[in-house]
Amino acid sequence: MRSKFLALALVSGVAALLALGGCKSGSQGAANGSQGGAAASPAEAGATLPGLDGMDTSVAQYKGKVVLVNFWATWCQPCRVEIPWLIEFNQRYGPKGLVILGVAMDDEGKKVVEPFVKNQVFQVNGHPGTMDYKIVLGNDNVADKFGGLLGLPTSMLYARDGKKVKTIVGLADYPDVVKAIEGQL
């Protein structure tokens, strides 16, 4: 009986760590839990990301705006927790100069991501909503240009001058993200 309890406790503990820490990604790199002040590298700023809408995007094209890049996947549960927040941030801060780029890291690419983005409904402040911010397709090569990923979700916040001011690996803390965004707007 005791061994069953210990096994159950171990499984529960691992599940809790995954839920709090985020989903593992195939790409490994030098991302930190939180960092700031580094200017975007040329590879990072100029990384061309193919959008679901057929238009290529890069962080560099949004210089003068605050940019939140969020690496996510359709299968990642902590990512699904953050998506309603991102929708809310886009609605609240978009008019003030925030741009959100959701970088979908699904191996299957557009065939999985596009239906998810179009059909998945999230509750945002008590109202149903779909992902209304720019979604682009990523892969390990793209992630490497941003310094690599230790897991999903991973978010990177860029100031209006293009400098990276914060990196968050794993499920973000909502009040901290709000504070970081408002501090840049």
KETI-137749 format. One record per residue (C-alpha): residue number from 1; residue in three letters; chain; x, y, z. Coordinates in steps of 0.1 Angstrom, whole numbers, plus 5000, padded with zeros to 4 digits. Layout:
BEGIN
<site num="NUM" residu="ALA" chaine="A" x="X" y="Y" z="Z"/>
...
! end
This chain:
BEGIN
<site num="1" residu="MET" chaine="A" x="5000" y="5000" z="5000"/>
<site num="2" residu="ARG" chaine="A" x="5028" y="5024" z="5009"/>
<site num="3" residu="SER" chaine="A" x="5046" y="5018" z="4976"/>
<site num="4" residu="LYS" chaine="A" x="5014" y="5026" z="4957"/>
<site num="5" residu="PHE" chaine="A" x="5010" y="5058" z="4977"/>
<site num="6" residu="LEU" chaine="A" x="5047" y="5068" z="4970"/>
<site num="7" residu="ALA" chaine="A" x="5043" y="5060" z="4933"/>
<site num="8" residu="LEU" chaine="A" x="5011" y="5081" z="4932"/>
<site num="9" residu="ALA" chaine="A" x="5028" y="5110" z="4950"/>
<site num="10" residu="LEU" chaine="A" x="5058" y="5108" z="4926"/>
<site num="11" residu="VAL" chaine="A" x="5035" y="5109" z="4895"/>
<site num="12" residu="SER" chaine="A" x="5015" y="5138" z="4910"/>
<site num="13" residu="GLY" chaine="A" x="5046" y="5157" z="4918"/>
<site num="14" residu="VAL" chaine="A" x="5060" y="5153" z="4883"/>
<site num="15" residu="ALA" chaine="A" x="5027" y="5164" z="4868"/>
<site num="16" residu="ALA" chaine="A" x="5026" y="5195" z="4890"/>
<site num="17" residu="LEU" chaine="A" x="5061" y="5204" z="4879"/>
<site num="18" residu="LEU" chaine="A" x="5053" y="5200" z="4843"/>
<site num="19" residu="ALA" chaine="A" x="5021" y="5222" z="4847"/>
<site num="20" residu="LEU" chaine="A" x="5040" y="5249" z="4865"/>
<site num="21" residu="GLY" chaine="A" x="5072" y="5248" z="4845"/>
<site num="22" residu="GLY" chaine="A" x="5059" y="5243" z="4810"/>
<site num="23" residu="CYS" chaine="A" x="5062" y="5217" z="4783"/>
<site num="24" residu="LYS" chaine="A" x="5095" y="5204" z="4770"/>
<site num="25" residu="SER" chaine="A" x="5104" y="5214" z="4735"/>
<site num="26" residu="GLY" chaine="A" x="5127" y="5197" z="4711"/>
<site num="27" residu="SER" chaine="A" x="5150" y="5227" z="4709"/>
<site num="28" residu="GLN" chaine="A" x="5176" y="5231" z="4736"/>
<site num="29" residu="GLY" chaine="A" x="5194" y="5264" z="4741"/>
<site num="30" residu="ALA" chaine="A" x="5206" y="5291" z="4764"/>
<site num="31" residu="ALA" chaine="A" x="5173" y="5306" z="4776"/>
<site num="32" residu="ASN" chaine="A" x="5172" y="5318" z="4812"/>
<site num="33" residu="GLY" chaine="A" x="5141" y="5320" z="4834"/>
<site num="34" residu="SER" chaine="A" x="5142" y="5358" z="4833"/>
<site num="35" residu="GLN" chaine="A" x="5167" y="5381" z="4817"/>
<site num="36" residu="GLY" chaine="A" x="5168" y="5417" z="4805"/>
<site num="37" residu="GLY" chaine="A" x="5188" y="5444" z="4788"/>
<site num="38" residu="ALA" chaine="A" x="5203" y="5425" z="4759"/>
<site num="39" residu="ALA" chaine="A" x="5197" y="5439" z="4725"/>
<site num="40" residu="ALA" chaine="A" x="5181" y="5416" z="4700"/>
<site num="41" residu="SER" chaine="A" x="5208" y="5399" z="4680"/>
<site num="42" residu="PRO" chaine="A" x="5207" y="5404" z="4642"/>
<site num="43" residu="ALA" chaine="A" x="5197" y="5367" z="4637"/>
<site num="44" residu="GLU" chaine="A" x="5169" y="5371" z="4663"/>
<site num="45" residu="ALA" chaine="A" x="5156" y="5405" z="4651"/>
<site num="46" residu="GLY" chaine="A" x="5158" y="5395" z="4615"/>
<site num="47" residu="ALA" chaine="A" x="5145" y="5360" z="4618"/>
<site num="48" residu="THR" chaine="A" x="5118" y="5356" z="4591"/>
<site num="49" residu="LEU" chaine="A" x="5088" y="5339" z="4605"/>
<site num="50" residu="PRO" chaine="A" x="5061" y="5326" z="4580"/>
<site num="51" residu="GLY" chaine="A" x="5027" y="5337" z="4591"/>
<site num="52" residu="LEU" chaine="A" x="4995" y="5317" z="4589"/>
<site num="53" residu="ASP" chaine="A" x="4982" y="5345" z="4567"/>
<site num="54" residu="GLY" chaine="A" x="5010" y="5340" z="4542"/>
<site num="55" residu="MET" chaine="A" x="5029" y="5371" z="4552"/>
<site num="56" residu="ASP" chaine="A" x="5064" y="5368" z="4566"/>
<site num="57" residu="THR" chaine="A" x="5071" y="5386" z="4598"/>
<site num="58" residu="SER" chaine="A" x="5102" y="5396" z="4619"/>
<site num="59" residu="VAL" chaine="A" x="5107" y="5413" z="4652"/>
<site num="60" residu="ALA" chaine="A" x="5127" y="5440" z="4634"/>
<site num="61" residu="GLN" chaine="A" x="5098" y="5452" z="4614"/>
<site num="62" residu="TYR" chaine="A" x="5080" y="5463" z="4646"/>
<site num="63" residu="LYS" chaine="A" x="5108" y="5486" z="4659"/>
<site num="64" residu="GLY" chaine="A" x="5091" y="5515" z="4677"/>
<site num="65" residu="LYS" chaine="A" x="5065" y="5491" z="4692"/>
<site num="66" residu="VAL" chaine="A" x="5067" y="5468" z="4722"/>
<site num="67" residu="VAL" chaine="A" x="5068" y="5432" z="4710"/>
<site num="68" residu="LEU" chaine="A" x="5059" y="5401" z="4730"/>
<site num="69" residu="VAL" chaine="A" x="5071" y="5369" z="4712"/>
<site num="70" residu="ASN" chaine="A" x="5054" y="5338" z="4727"/>
<site num="71" residu="PHE" chaine="A" x="5066" y="5304" z="4717"/>
<site num="72" residu="TRP" chaine="A" x="5038" y="5278" z="4721"/>
<site num="73" residu="ALA" chaine="A" x="5023" y="5246" z="4708"/>
<site num="74" residu="THR" chaine="A" x="4987" y="5233" z="4704"/>
<site num="75" residu="TRP" chaine="A" x="4995" y="5203" z="4726"/>
<site num="76" residu="CYS" chaine="A" x="5011" y="5224" z="4754"/>
<site num="77" residu="GLN" chaine="A" x="4987" y="5228" z="4784"/>
<site num="78" residu="PRO" chaine="A" x="5005" y="5257" z="4801"/>
<site num="79" residu="CYS" chaine="A" x="5004" y="5274" z="4766"/>
<site num="80" residu="ARG" chaine="A" x="4967" y="5270" z="4766"/>
<site num="81" residu="VAL" chaine="A" x="4966" y="5288" z="4800"/>
<site num="82" residu="GLU" chaine="A" x="4985" y="5317" z="4786"/>
<site num="83" residu="ILE" chaine="A" x="4965" y="5321" z="4754"/>
<site num="84" residu="PRO" chaine="A" x="4935" y="5339" z="4769"/>
<site num="85" residu="TRP" chaine="A" x="4960" y="5363" z="4786"/>
<site num="86" residu="LEU" chaine="A" x="4976" y="5370" z="4753"/>
<site num="87" residu="ILE" chaine="A" x="4942" y="5377" z="4737"/>
<site num="88" residu="GLU" chaine="A" x="4934" y="5401" z="4766"/>
<site num="89" residu="PHE" chaine="A" x="4968" y="5418" z="4763"/>
<site num="90" residu="ASN" chaine="A" x="4963" y="5423" z="4726"/>
<site num="91" residu="GLN" chaine="A" x="4929" y="5439" z="4731"/>
<site num="92" residu="ARG" chaine="A" x="4940" y="5461" z="4760"/>
<site num="93" residu="TYR" chaine="A" x="4975" y="5471" z="4750"/>
<site num="94" residu="GLY" chaine="A" x="4975" y="5467" z="4712"/>
<site num="95" residu="PRO" chaine="A" x="4961" y="5502" z="4707"/>
<site num="96" residu="LYS" chaine="A" x="4989" y="5515" z="4729"/>
<site num="97" residu="GLY" chaine="A" x="5017" y="5499" z="4708"/>
<site num="98" residu="LEU" chaine="A" x="5020" y="5463" z="4719"/>
<site num="99" residu="VAL" chaine="A" x="5024" y="5436" z="4692"/>
<site num="100" residu="ILE" chaine="A" x="5021" y="5400" z="4701"/>
<site num="101" residu="LEU" chaine="A" x="5037" y="5373" z="4679"/>
<site num="102" residu="GLY" chaine="A" x="5026" y="5338" z="4687"/>
<site num="103" residu="VAL" chaine="A" x="5053" y="5314" z="4673"/>
<site num="104" residu="ALA" chaine="A" x="5036" y="5279" z="4669"/>
<site num="105" residu="MET" chaine="A" x="5062" y="5252" z="4674"/>
<site num="106" residu="ASP" chaine="A" x="5041" y="5222" z="4664"/>
<site num="107" residu="ASP" chaine="A" x="5060" y="5197" z="4643"/>
<site num="108" residu="GLU" chaine="A" x="5030" y="5193" z="4620"/>
<site num="109" residu="GLY" chaine="A" x="5030" y="5230" z="4612"/>
<site num="110" residu="LYS" chaine="A" x="5002" y="5248" z="4595"/>
<site num="111" residu="LYS" chaine="A" x="4979" y="5218" z="4590"/>
<site num="112" residu="VAL" chaine="A" x="4975" y="5215" z="4628"/>
<site num="113" residu="VAL" chaine="A" x="4980" y="5251" z="4639"/>
<site num="114" residu="GLU" chaine="A" x="4956" y="5268" z="4615"/>
<site num="115" residu="PRO" chaine="A" x="4925" y="5248" z="4625"/>
<site num="116" residu="PHE" chaine="A" x="4934" y="5253" z="4662"/>
<site num="117" residu="VAL" chaine="A" x="4937" y="5291" z="4658"/>
<site num="118" residu="LYS" chaine="A" x="4905" y="5294" z="4638"/>
<site num="119" residu="ASN" chaine="A" x="4883" y="5270" z="4659"/>
<site num="120" residu="GLN" chaine="A" x="4896" y="5270" z="4695"/>
<site num="121" residu="VAL" chaine="A" x="4876" y="5293" z="4717"/>
<site num="122" residu="PHE" chaine="A" x="4890" y="5307" z="4749"/>
<site num="123" residu="GLN" chaine="A" x="4872" y="5325" z="4778"/>
<site num="124" residu="VAL" chaine="A" x="4887" y="5360" z="4780"/>
<site num="125" residu="ASN" chaine="A" x="4872" y="5381" z="4808"/>
<site num="126" residu="GLY" chaine="A" x="4840" y="5361" z="4807"/>
<site num="127" residu="HIS" chaine="A" x="4836" y="5363" z="4769"/>
<site num="128" residu="PRO" chaine="A" x="4845" y="5338" z="4743"/>
<site num="129" residu="GLY" chaine="A" x="4874" y="5347" z="4720"/>
<site num="130" residu="THR" chaine="A" x="4898" y="5332" z="4695"/>
<site num="131" residu="MET" chaine="A" x="4934" y="5340" z="4690"/>
<site num="132" residu="ASP" chaine="A" x="4933" y="5375" z="4675"/>
<site num="133" residu="TYR" chaine="A" x="4970" y="5382" z="4674"/>
<site num="134" residu="LYS" chaine="A" x="4996" y="5374" z="4647"/>
<site num="135" residu="ILE" chaine="A" x="5005" y="5337" z="4646"/>
<site num="136" residu="VAL" chaine="A" x="5036" y="5326" z="4628"/>
<site num="137" residu="LEU" chaine="A" x="5051" y="5291" z="4623"/>
<site num="138" residu="GLY" chaine="A" x="5083" y="5282" z="4641"/>
<site num="139" residu="ASN" chaine="A" x="5108" y="5253" z="4642"/>
<site num="140" residu="ASP" chaine="A" x="5140" y="5245" z="4659"/>
<site num="141" residu="ASN" chaine="A" x="5160" y="5266" z="4635"/>
<site num="142" residu="VAL" chaine="A" x="5138" y="5297" z="4643"/>
<site num="143" residu="ALA" chaine="A" x="5141" y="5289" z="4680"/>
<site num="144" residu="ASP" chaine="A" x="5179" y="5287" z="4678"/>
<site num="145" residu="LYS" chaine="A" x="5179" y="5322" z="4663"/>
<site num="146" residu="PHE" chaine="A" x="5162" y="5334" z="4695"/>
<site num="147" residu="GLY" chaine="A" x="5188" y="5317" z="4717"/>
<site num="148" residu="GLY" chaine="A" x="5171" y="5283" z="4719"/>
<site num="149" residu="LEU" chaine="A" x="5142" y="5271" z="4740"/>
<site num="150" residu="LEU" chaine="A" x="5143" y="5251" z="4772"/>
<site num="151" residu="GLY" chaine="A" x="5106" y="5245" z="4771"/>
<site num="152" residu="LEU" chaine="A" x="5072" y="5258" z="4762"/>
<site num="153" residu="PRO" chaine="A" x="5057" y="5283" z="4766"/>
<site num="154" residu="THR" chaine="A" x="5086" y="5307" z="4764"/>
<site num="155" residu="SER" chaine="A" x="5079" y="5344" z="4761"/>
<site num="156" residu="MET" chaine="A" x="5103" y="5372" z="4752"/>
<site num="157" residu="LEU" chaine="A" x="5095" y="5409" z="4756"/>
<site num="158" residu="TYR" chaine="A" x="5112" y="5436" z="4734"/>
<site num="159" residu="ALA" chaine="A" x="5112" y="5473" z="4741"/>
<site num="160" residu="ARG" chaine="A" x="5104" y="5499" z="4715"/>
<site num="161" residu="ASP" chaine="A" x="5141" y="5502" z="4707"/>
<site num="162" residu="GLY" chaine="A" x="5143" y="5465" z="4699"/>
<site num="163" residu="LYS" chaine="A" x="5162" y="5455" z="4731"/>
<site num="164" residu="LYS" chaine="A" x="5151" y="5423" z="4748"/>
<site num="165" residu="VAL" chaine="A" x="5140" y="5432" z="4783"/>
<site num="166" residu="LYS" chaine="A" x="5126" y="5399" z="4796"/>
<site num="167" residu="THR" chaine="A" x="5125" y="5362" z="4789"/>
<site num="168" residu="ILE" chaine="A" x="5101" y="5339" z="4807"/>
<site num="169" residu="VAL" chaine="A" x="5105" y="5301" z="4804"/>
<site num="170" residu="GLY" chaine="A" x="5074" y="5281" z="4814"/>
<site num="171" residu="LEU" chaine="A" x="5041" y="5293" z="4826"/>
<site num="172" residu="ALA" chaine="A" x="5043" y="5331" z="4831"/>
<site num="173" residu="ASP" chaine="A" x="5031" y="5349" z="4862"/>
<site num="174" residu="TYR" chaine="A" x="5002" y="5371" z="4849"/>
<site num="175" residu="PRO" chaine="A" x="5008" y="5401" z="4872"/>
<site num="176" residu="ASP" chaine="A" x="5046" y="5401" z="4863"/>
<site num="177" residu="VAL" chaine="A" x="5038" y="5401" z="4826"/>
<site num="178" residu="VAL" chaine="A" x="5013" y="5429" z="4830"/>
<site num="179" residu="LYS" chaine="A" x="5039" y="5449" z="4850"/>
<site num="180" residu="ALA" chaine="A" x="5066" y="5443" z="4823"/>
<site num="181" residu="ILE" chaine="A" x="5043" y="5452" z="4794"/>
<site num="182" residu="GLU" chaine="A" x="5030" y="5484" z="4811"/>
<site num="183" residu="GLY" chaine="A" x="5066" y="5493" z="4820"/>
<site num="184" residu="GLN" chaine="A" x="5075" y="5494" z="4783"/>
<site num="185" residu="LEU" chaine="A" x="5044" y="5512" z="4770"/>
! end
